[in-house]
Amino acid sequence: MLNYLHKKYYDVLVQPILKRYLKKVRIYTYADLKLKIYPGVFHPEYFFSTQVFAEFIQKLSLKDKKVCEVGAGSGLLSFIAFSKGAKVFSFEISSKAIDGIKENLQNNFKDQKNFNVCLSDLFDQVPENKFDVFLINPPYFFSDPSNEGSYAWYCGKNGEYFEKLFTQLGNYSNTSSQIFMILADNCDRERISTIARKYDYLLNLVHEKKVKWEKNFIFNIVKSA
């Protein structure tokens, strides 16, 4: 009941204020990173999934690993991986997000040699490669996106995002790749899992954490036998 009241308070009172607040460029600080977050870009401070994912990847051994962030948004997860010694490839469908990632990369790292970023609808524009680690914080509401910013939230009425993701993953991964994806308790996880199984992928739960009223789940995606 308490969780319901907290969420109701957020939906009715906090969310409208937050929408107005995020219409301007905002500065976000995480550890030693100082990021400029542009309007329309998924803000890591106000949406719990990025915080949970960031905490999770802090514990991963990523030095010299080839890490791919799928739909990077602010790029926070990519920057954390890069600061841990990973060779990063970060892509986004949003041009605003890409501009922000490039600017924040310049502002936070003197040496950007092993960090690549590109504008891409999933892997469409990603050069052929095999990555060691994938970080995926996907859009998971089953509705069609209506503008560039809404691609961060909506995966298509029929889950077109996940259909395409699971079609393309095999071209960029190998048997030793770790594919991590985060989902929350307010999405249709069973429907997403069904789409994954259609392409012979299984979602194995490796971490879960509740932040306020929302529980987030991190899955390691593996090929079924």
ZIQUIKA-V68254 format. One record per residue. N is the residue number from 1. D_CENTER is the distance of its C-alpha to the mean C-alpha in whole Angstrom. Layout:
N/D_CENTER + N/D_CENTER
//
This chain:
1/30 + 2/28 + 3/25 + 4/26 + 5/28 + 6/25 + 7/22 + 8/25 + 9/26 + 10/22 + 11/22 + 12/26 + 13/26 + 14/23 + 15/21 + 16/23 + 17/24 + 18/20 + 19/20 + 20/23 + 21/22 + 22/19 + 23/21 + 24/22 + 25/20 + 26/19 + 27/19 + 28/17 + 29/18 + 30/16 + 31/19 + 32/20 + 33/18 + 34/18 + 35/16 + 36/17 + 37/15 + 38/16 + 39/17 + 40/15 + 41/12 + 42/9 + 43/11 + 44/10 + 45/13 + 46/14 + 47/11 + 48/11 + 49/8 + 50/7 + 51/11 + 52/11 + 53/8 + 54/10 + 55/13 + 56/13 + 57/12 + 58/15 + 59/17 + 60/16 + 61/19 + 62/17 + 63/20 + 64/21 + 65/18 + 66/17 + 67/13 + 68/10 + 69/7 + 70/6 + 71/6 + 72/5 + 73/7 + 74/9 + 75/9 + 76/9 + 77/8 + 78/10 + 79/12 + 80/13 + 81/13 + 82/15 + 83/17 + 84/18 + 85/19 + 86/17 + 87/17 + 88/14 + 89/13 + 90/10 + 91/10 + 92/10 + 93/12 + 94/13 + 95/16 + 96/16 + 97/12 + 98/14 + 99/17 + 100/15 + 101/13 + 102/17 + 103/19 + 104/17 + 105/17 + 106/21 + 107/21 + 108/20 + 109/21 + 110/25 + 111/24 + 112/21 + 113/23 + 114/20 + 115/17 + 116/16 + 117/14 + 118/15 + 119/15 + 120/14 + 121/14 + 122/12 + 123/14 + 124/17 + 125/18 + 126/17 + 127/20 + 128/21 + 129/20 + 130/19 + 131/16 + 132/17 + 133/13 + 134/10 + 135/6 + 136/4 + 137/3 + 138/5 + 139/8 + 140/11 + 141/14 + 142/17 + 143/18 + 144/18 + 145/17 + 146/19 + 147/18 + 148/16 + 149/14 + 150/14 + 151/12 + 152/9 + 153/11 + 154/13 + 155/13 + 156/17 + 157/20 + 158/20 + 159/16 + 160/17 + 161/13 + 162/13 + 163/17 + 164/16 + 165/13 + 166/15 + 167/18 + 168/17 + 169/15 + 170/19 + 171/20 + 172/17 + 173/18 + 174/21 + 175/22 + 176/21 + 177/17 + 178/15 + 179/12 + 180/10 + 181/8 + 182/8 + 183/10 + 184/12 + 185/16 + 186/16 + 187/15 + 188/17 + 189/16 + 190/19 + 191/19 + 192/16 + 193/17 + 194/20 + 195/19 + 196/17 + 197/21 + 198/22 + 199/21 + 200/22 + 201/19 + 202/19 + 203/16 + 204/18 + 205/17 + 206/17 + 207/16 + 208/16 + 209/16 + 210/18 + 211/17 + 212/20 + 213/20 + 214/17 + 215/16 + 216/13 + 217/13 + 218/11 + 219/13 + 220/14 + 221/14 + 222/18 + 223/21 + 224/23 + 225/27
//
